[in-house]
């Protein structure tokens, strides 16, 4: 099986990884996602035990959509979760879900995803160019989504909602961008055909110019049903001033705020209703107001400064992470005690 072959490659590669750690002698080690978190912990312990930070970017995963290797990595992570000096989450939902399934953390930080606001911005020229590229007139209503083809993205629900929307608004077109979202995707193309909207669904595949596509959308839709802790595509769309409808997964509601609509996952009727409402009122949602939420909390600079502060703290806390700052309490979603202060979104948190 594929996951077993992957395990063999991992085990065979561990001596090389440990050697690399010994050669580099890092001041701080940062690992990302379940597999590398466990491997990084082991290699770091074998090579000198530098301050270690895990990063976890998933929430409310559906076991039926997880490979055996991923399930094993998640369980192993729970057993080892108190070992890292810090754990970074890109959403509050991810921290809360992992705590419910048995993870325990020494310290954790909330550092949300950030996007390049210079690249992702409202752009009328890009809007006109993109519509010309896919052969649609300026008055076409583009309802778009971005992301790889994966069960967590729930594109069948997106297509069913769009089919209902297209009856109400004949000018509506769906644009789907991402890995394996192309005309060769027989499952999704057959669904679109059965719903009678194949001629209005434009599947563009993987693209490297998302920043030039998003300004062409009238509405961005995130239909994810699990797993998306802090959806980057949602943040990018809002940075481009595009109003959004998203399902209530991860921190989507926190990201969207009053700049869009949040609906239950796997509910095509609710998704369609929210899309109709947003398109009807889209003139009330200015690009500047939509973008402002991203400027405040989800810029690339804010994310990088959060990690820079984390690494500096970890290096300083090598001997004693717990005694660098006095402790005080602030209101936050988990009721945790906060250590260190500015800004609250990237401060230390622990039980």
Beta strands, then each sheet from edge to edge (+ up, - down):
strand 1: 28-30
strand 2: 51-56
strand 3: 86-89
strand 4: 108-110
strand 5: 141-146
strand 6: 172-177
strand 7: 201-205
strand 8: 219-222
strand 9: 244-247
strand 10: 260-263
strand 11: 327-328
strand 12: 337-339
strand 13: 348-350
sheet 1: 1+ 2+ 3+ 4+
sheet 2: 7+ 6+ 5+ 8+ 9+ 10+
sheet 3: 11+ 12- 13+
end
